[in-house]
Amino acid sequence: MATTQLNNYVTQSRARVKGNKATPASEFLPLLARVKTTLRKSGSRSLKANLNGIVVELITNSEHQASFWAENWWAADPSVLPHAQIYSVTGVEGVEPSAFYCPELHTAIFANTEYYGQCKSWALGMAAAILERNFNTLSIHGATALYKGKGVVIIAPTGTGKTTHSFKIFLNQSGKICGDDWAYITFPDVLPERPTSPLVARQPERALYMRSESQKEQAWLRGVFDRSMNENVTVRKEDCEFPTGEDMCSATKGKCVFNEGMQWCYYSFGNSRVLVQRDEILGPEKVVDEVPVNLVVLLRRDDHSPAEMRLEPSQAIDILQKGEYMVLPGAGPREKWGTISNEPWYNPYLLELDNSRQATFFRQMFETWKIPCMILNTGVEGIAPSNQRILAALESA
C-alpha cells in the first residue's frame, strides 16, 4: 500500500547557519542565560547520547531536533553527568539563526535553527575533542564498510561519494555497512614496534543520516525512505531545484516524479536528508558496528587527476592536511558550487582543530600499522569501476 503521508520536517534554515566555534565564556554565558529564559517559558526536553563513551546531552524545545537525536544515537544512562551539552532552542528573541561553541565549557548553542545536520556534526565534534585529548582516539569524517571480512575507511569531502561507495559495498553479497559519515579509531597508549592486532574503526551512530538524493540511483530506496524520518524533502513541484521543462527532470534525465503522480521527490533539493536505521535497509545481518582497518581510501572529484593513485604515508598526510576539494551541491551555498575550497583532514566537524595531533594519528596508522592508502578520482570514471578498485585493493590488503 502506497504511503500517502511523509514523515518530513522542513526547517526554516535548510543548511548550516553561521557559527562561532571559539566563543569565549564571557560572551557565551550571557547568551546561555537568554536561552535558558526562553526554555523556562517554552518547556524543554533533555536527551543524553553515548558517543563512544562520551555523553553528550541535548536540551531543546524543538520536537524535530529531539526526535532526530533520539533516533540517531545510542541512548546514554540518564543518571550519568554529561561530558558536553548542546542547547538547541527556537524562539530566542533578538538573535539571528546562529550557532556558538564554547570550548571552555564544552557547551554549544543553536539559536533559532532546527537543521539537524549541523547539530549532529557539532555533537560529533564535541565528543572528538574529548576523545582526542583524553583517550588517544582519532575521529574521522568517513564511511566504513566490511568486504569479505576486511574493513575499509573511506575519507572524503562532502559530496564526493563516501555514502555512494560504502553503499555499493553494502549491496554486494559479500559486503556489510558500518557507517557512512564518522568513525573512531583508538590507538594504544604505548605504540608496539610490530602491531599484532589490527586497528578498529567504530561507528557512533545507530542510524544513517543520508542525502535523500541517494534514491535517485537506487529506485527501491523510495520505499525505505517513505518509512523513515525525513528533513527538507521537496513536496511541491514548484520548489524543485533541477527542472528542465514541464515534464522532465535534469537530475535523472527522465520524467518528473510529480508528473508521475508522486507527492514528493527525494532529489529535488541538494540538501534534503533522511535518517534511516541501518538494519531497515537490507536486514540486521548486513550491519556491523565496527570494522578492522585494512585499507584507507581517499576520494576527490575533478576532471584531470588520474582515476587511481597509491599513496606513500607522507603523500596521504599532505593531501589530508590540505583538504582541497571542489564545492558541490549539498556541500555549500549555490554561489560556491564549482569553486575550490579547503577542509583540513576532510573533516569540517572538528571544533578544536589540532593539526599536530591529527598528523600523528594518521602517521601511526600508515607507518606503524602499515595501512595501505589510495586516492580515487570519482570525477573521471563511473561508480562501478571506482568501486571495483576498492574491492580489488581490499582483496590484496
C-alpha positions as CSV (number, residue, x, y, z in Angstrom):
1,M,0.0,0.0,0.0
2,A,1.5,3.4,-1.0
3,T,2.4,5.9,1.7
4,T,0.2,8.9,1.4
5,Q,1.9,11.0,4.1
6,L,5.6,11.5,4.6
7,N,7.3,12.0,8.0
8,N,9.1,15.1,6.8
9,Y,10.1,18.3,8.6
10,V,11.0,21.5,6.7
11,T,13.4,23.6,8.7
12,Q,13.5,27.4,8.4
13,S,17.3,27.3,7.8
14,R,17.7,24.4,5.3
15,A,21.5,24.3,5.7
16,R,24.2,25.2,8.2
17,V,23.8,28.7,9.8
18,K,26.8,30.9,10.7
19,G,28.7,29.5,13.6
20,N,31.4,30.6,16.1
21,K,33.4,27.6,17.1
22,A,35.5,29.5,19.6
23,T,33.1,31.7,21.6
24,P,34.7,32.9,24.9
25,A,32.8,32.2,28.1
26,S,32.4,35.9,28.7
27,E,30.3,36.2,25.5
28,F,28.7,32.7,25.7
29,L,27.3,32.9,29.3
30,P,25.0,35.9,28.7
31,L,23.6,34.2,25.6
32,L,23.1,31.0,27.5
33,A,21.2,32.9,30.2
34,R,18.8,34.2,27.5
35,V,18.4,30.7,26.0
36,K,17.5,29.3,29.5
37,T,15.0,32.1,29.9
38,T,13.3,31.0,26.6
39,L,13.3,27.4,27.7
40,R,11.6,28.2,31.0
41,K,8.8,29.8,29.0
42,S,8.5,27.1,26.3
43,G,9.4,24.0,28.2
44,S,12.2,21.6,27.1
45,R,13.3,18.1,26.7
46,S,16.7,16.6,27.7
47,L,18.2,13.6,25.9
48,K,21.6,12.1,26.5
49,A,23.5,10.2,23.8
50,N,26.5,7.9,24.2
51,L,29.2,8.7,21.5
52,N,31.9,6.1,22.0
53,G,31.7,6.5,25.8
54,I,31.3,10.3,25.7
55,V,27.9,11.5,27.0
56,V,26.5,14.5,25.0
57,E,23.3,16.0,26.3
58,L,20.8,17.8,24.1
59,I,18.5,20.3,25.7
60,T,15.8,21.6,23.3
61,N,12.4,22.9,22.7
62,S,12.4,21.6,19.1
63,E,10.4,18.4,18.7
64,H,12.2,17.9,15.3
65,Q,15.7,18.1,16.9
66,A,14.6,15.9,19.8
67,S,13.1,13.2,17.6
68,F,16.0,13.0,15.2
69,W,18.5,13.0,18.1
70,A,16.7,10.1,19.8
71,E,16.6,8.1,16.5
72,N,20.2,8.9,15.6
73,W,22.2,7.9,18.7
74,W,22.5,5.1,21.3
75,A,21.0,6.5,24.5
76,A,23.2,7.1,27.5
77,D,22.3,6.4,31.1
78,P,20.1,9.4,32.1
79,S,21.7,9.4,35.5
80,V,25.3,10.0,34.1
81,L,26.6,13.5,34.1
82,P,27.3,14.7,30.5
83,H,30.7,15.5,29.2
84,A,29.3,18.1,26.9
85,Q,25.9,19.9,26.3
86,I,24.0,21.3,23.3
87,Y,21.2,23.8,23.7
88,S,19.0,23.8,20.6
89,V,16.4,26.5,21.1
90,T,13.9,28.3,18.9
91,G,12.1,31.5,19.8
92,V,15.2,33.2,21.3
93,E,14.3,36.9,20.8
94,G,16.8,39.3,19.1
95,V,19.1,36.5,17.9
96,E,19.6,35.6,14.2
97,P,19.8,31.9,13.4
98,S,23.3,31.0,14.5
99,A,25.4,28.5,16.4
100,F,28.0,29.0,19.2
101,Y,30.5,26.7,20.8
102,C,32.5,27.5,24.0
103,P,35.5,25.2,24.3
104,E,36.0,26.2,28.0
105,L,32.5,24.9,28.9
106,H,32.2,22.1,26.4
107,T,28.8,23.6,25.5
108,A,27.1,24.7,22.3
109,I,24.1,26.8,21.5
110,F,21.9,26.5,18.4
111,A,19.7,29.6,18.4
112,N,16.6,29.7,16.1
113,T,17.8,26.9,13.8
114,E,16.5,23.4,13.6
115,Y,18.6,22.0,10.8
116,Y,19.7,18.7,12.3
117,G,22.8,18.1,10.2
118,Q,24.7,20.9,11.9
119,C,23.6,19.8,15.4
120,K,24.7,16.3,14.7
121,S,28.1,17.3,13.3
122,W,28.8,19.5,16.3
123,A,27.9,16.7,18.7
124,L,30.5,14.5,16.9
125,G,33.0,17.4,17.1
126,M,32.5,18.0,20.8
127,A,33.0,14.3,21.5
128,A,36.0,14.2,19.2
129,A,37.8,17.0,21.2
130,I,37.5,15.0,24.4
131,L,38.4,11.6,22.8
132,E,41.5,13.0,21.1
133,R,42.8,14.8,24.1
134,N,42.0,12.2,26.8
135,F,41.6,8.8,25.1
136,N,44.1,8.8,22.2
137,T,41.2,8.4,19.7
138,L,41.2,9.7,16.2
139,S,37.9,10.9,14.8
140,I,37.4,10.5,11.1
141,H,34.9,12.1,8.7
142,G,34.5,9.0,6.7
143,A,32.4,5.9,5.8
144,T,33.2,2.4,6.9
145,A,32.3,-0.9,5.4
146,L,33.3,-4.6,5.5
147,Y,34.0,-6.8,2.5
148,K,34.9,-10.5,2.9
149,G,35.9,-9.8,6.5
150,K,38.2,-6.8,5.6
151,G,37.4,-3.3,6.5
152,V,37.8,-0.1,4.6
153,V,37.6,3.5,5.8
154,I,36.6,6.0,3.0
155,I,37.7,9.6,3.8
156,A,36.5,12.4,1.6
157,P,35.0,15.8,1.5
158,T,31.2,16.2,1.4
159,G,29.6,15.3,-1.9
160,T,32.4,13.2,-3.5
161,G,30.9,9.7,-2.9
162,K,31.5,8.4,0.7
163,T,28.0,7.2,1.1
164,T,27.8,6.0,-2.6
165,H,30.8,3.8,-2.3
166,S,30.1,2.4,1.2
167,F,26.5,1.7,0.0
168,K,27.9,-0.1,-3.1
169,I,29.9,-2.4,-0.8
170,F,26.8,-2.8,1.4
171,L,24.8,-4.0,-1.6
172,N,27.5,-6.5,-2.6
173,Q,26.7,-10.1,-1.5
174,S,30.0,-10.2,0.5
175,G,29.7,-6.7,2.0
176,K,28.3,-5.1,5.1
177,I,27.8,-1.5,6.2
178,C,29.2,0.1,9.3
179,G,28.7,3.8,8.9
180,D,28.6,6.5,6.2
181,D,29.8,9.6,8.0
182,W,32.0,9.1,11.0
183,A,34.4,6.7,12.7
184,Y,36.5,6.5,15.8
185,I,39.9,4.7,15.9
186,T,41.6,4.3,19.3
187,F,45.3,3.9,19.4
188,P,47.2,2.2,22.3
189,D,49.0,4.5,24.8
190,V,52.2,2.7,24.1
191,L,52.9,2.0,20.4
192,P,54.1,-1.5,19.6
193,E,57.1,-2.0,17.4
194,R,55.2,-4.6,15.4
195,P,51.4,-4.5,15.9
196,T,49.9,-7.9,16.3
197,S,46.3,-6.8,16.3
198,P,44.5,-4.5,13.7
199,L,43.2,-1.0,14.3
200,V,39.5,-1.0,14.7
201,A,37.1,1.7,13.4
202,R,33.9,2.1,15.4
203,Q,30.6,3.6,14.4
204,P,29.0,6.0,16.9
205,E,25.6,6.3,15.2
206,R,22.6,3.9,15.2
207,A,21.1,5.4,12.0
208,L,22.4,6.8,8.7
209,Y,21.8,10.5,8.2
210,M,21.9,10.3,4.4
211,R,21.3,12.6,1.5
212,S,17.9,11.6,0.2
213,E,19.1,12.0,-3.3
214,S,20.7,8.5,-2.9
215,Q,17.2,7.3,-4.0
216,K,18.0,8.7,-7.5
217,E,20.5,5.9,-8.1
218,Q,18.6,3.2,-6.2
219,A,14.9,3.4,-7.0
220,W,13.9,0.8,-4.5
221,L,15.1,3.0,-1.6
222,R,12.0,5.1,-2.1
223,G,10.0,2.6,0.0
224,V,12.7,2.6,2.7
225,F,12.8,6.4,2.8
226,D,9.0,6.6,2.8
227,R,9.0,4.7,6.1
228,S,11.8,6.8,7.6
229,M,12.3,10.3,9.2
230,N,13.0,13.0,6.6
231,E,14.2,16.5,6.6
232,N,13.6,19.2,3.9
233,V,12.4,16.8,1.2
234,T,10.6,18.6,-1.6
235,V,6.8,18.1,-1.6
236,R,5.9,20.7,-4.2
237,K,7.0,20.6,-7.9
238,E,7.5,24.4,-8.0
239,D,10.2,24.1,-5.3
240,C,12.4,21.7,-7.4
241,E,16.0,23.0,-7.9
242,F,16.6,21.0,-11.1
243,P,13.8,21.4,-13.6
244,T,14.4,21.3,-17.3
245,G,10.8,21.7,-18.6
246,E,7.2,20.9,-17.9
247,D,7.7,17.1,-17.7
248,M,11.5,16.5,-17.4
249,C,14.0,16.3,-14.6
250,S,17.6,17.4,-15.2
251,A,18.8,15.3,-12.2
252,T,17.7,12.0,-13.8
253,K,17.2,13.0,-17.5
254,G,13.8,11.3,-17.1
255,K,10.2,12.3,-16.3
256,C,9.5,14.5,-13.3
257,V,8.2,12.3,-10.5
258,F,5.5,14.8,-9.6
259,N,4.1,14.4,-13.1
260,E,4.2,10.6,-12.5
261,G,1.8,11.1,-9.6
262,M,4.3,11.2,-6.7
263,Q,3.6,13.5,-3.8
264,W,7.3,14.2,-3.0
265,C,10.7,14.0,-4.6
266,Y,13.9,12.9,-2.8
267,Y,16.3,14.6,-5.2
268,S,14.7,17.9,-6.0
269,F,16.8,19.7,-3.3
270,G,20.5,19.0,-2.9
271,N,20.5,19.1,0.9
272,S,17.4,17.1,1.7
273,R,18.1,14.3,4.2
274,V,16.7,11.1,5.5
275,L,17.5,9.3,8.8
276,V,17.4,5.6,8.3
277,Q,18.0,2.8,10.7
278,R,20.8,0.6,9.1
279,D,19.0,-2.7,9.6
280,E,15.8,-1.4,8.0
281,I,17.6,-1.3,4.6
282,L,18.8,-4.9,4.0
283,G,18.4,-6.5,7.4
284,P,20.5,-6.8,10.6
285,E,22.8,-9.4,9.1
286,K,24.2,-6.8,6.8
287,V,25.2,-4.4,9.6
288,V,28.2,-4.2,11.8
289,D,29.2,-1.6,14.4
290,E,33.0,-1.9,13.9
291,V,35.4,-3.0,11.2
292,P,39.2,-3.8,11.2
293,V,41.1,-1.1,9.3
294,N,42.7,-2.9,6.3
295,L,42.5,-0.1,3.8
296,V,42.1,3.7,3.7
297,V,40.6,5.3,0.6
298,L,40.6,9.0,-0.2
299,L,38.2,10.4,-2.7
300,R,38.4,13.5,-4.9
301,R,36.3,14.8,-7.8
302,D,37.8,16.7,-10.7
303,D,38.3,16.3,-14.4
304,H,42.1,15.9,-14.6
305,S,43.6,13.8,-11.9
306,P,44.2,10.1,-12.5
307,A,41.5,7.6,-11.6
308,E,43.7,5.9,-9.0
309,M,46.9,6.6,-7.2
310,R,48.6,4.6,-4.4
311,L,50.0,6.9,-1.8
312,E,53.0,6.9,0.4
313,P,52.3,7.9,4.0
314,S,53.8,11.4,3.6
315,Q,51.7,11.9,0.4
316,A,48.5,10.8,2.2
317,I,49.1,13.0,5.2
318,D,49.9,16.0,2.9
319,I,46.6,15.5,0.9
320,L,44.6,15.1,4.1
321,Q,46.0,18.1,5.9
322,K,45.5,20.4,2.8
323,G,42.0,19.0,2.4
324,E,41.5,20.6,-1.0
325,Y,38.1,19.9,-2.7
326,M,35.5,21.3,-5.1
327,V,32.3,22.6,-3.5
328,L,29.4,20.5,-4.8
329,P,25.6,20.8,-4.3
330,G,24.7,20.0,-0.7
331,A,28.2,20.8,0.4
332,G,27.9,24.6,0.4
333,P,25.8,27.6,-0.9
334,R,24.8,27.6,-4.5
335,E,27.1,30.6,-5.3
336,K,30.1,28.5,-4.2
337,W,29.3,25.4,-6.3
338,G,32.2,24.5,-8.6
339,T,34.8,26.6,-6.6
340,I,37.8,25.2,-4.8
341,S,37.9,25.2,-1.0
342,N,39.8,23.6,1.8
343,E,38.7,21.3,4.6
344,P,41.7,20.2,6.7
345,W,41.7,16.4,7.2
346,Y,38.5,16.4,5.1
347,N,36.8,16.9,8.4
348,P,34.6,20.0,8.9
349,Y,33.2,18.6,12.2
350,L,36.3,19.2,14.3
351,L,35.6,22.0,16.7
352,E,39.0,22.1,18.2
353,L,41.5,21.5,15.4
354,D,44.9,20.2,16.4
355,N,46.9,19.6,13.2
356,S,49.8,18.1,15.0
357,R,47.7,15.5,16.8
358,Q,45.8,14.6,13.6
359,A,49.1,14.2,11.7
360,T,50.5,11.9,14.5
361,F,47.4,9.7,14.4
362,F,47.5,9.3,10.6
363,R,51.2,8.7,10.7
364,Q,50.8,5.9,13.2
365,M,48.1,4.4,11.0
366,F,50.1,4.5,7.8
367,E,53.7,3.9,9.2
368,T,53.3,1.8,12.4
369,W,50.3,-0.3,11.3
370,K,51.3,0.0,7.6
371,I,47.7,0.5,6.4
372,P,47.7,1.0,2.6
373,C,46.2,4.2,1.3
374,M,44.9,5.0,-2.2
375,I,43.1,8.1,-3.7
376,L,40.4,7.7,-6.3
377,N,39.1,10.4,-8.6
378,T,35.3,10.0,-8.9
379,G,35.1,12.7,-11.5
380,V,36.8,10.7,-14.3
381,E,35.0,7.4,-14.1
382,G,31.7,5.9,-13.1
383,I,30.7,4.4,-9.7
384,A,31.1,0.8,-10.7
385,P,34.8,0.9,-11.9
386,S,35.8,3.0,-8.9
387,N,34.2,0.6,-6.6
388,Q,35.9,-2.3,-8.2
389,R,39.2,-0.6,-7.5
390,I,38.2,-0.5,-3.8
391,L,37.2,-4.2,-3.8
392,A,40.4,-5.3,-5.6
393,A,42.5,-3.3,-3.1
394,L,40.7,-4.9,-0.2
395,E,41.3,-8.4,-1.7
396,S,45.0,-7.8,-1.7
397,A,45.2,-5.9,1.6
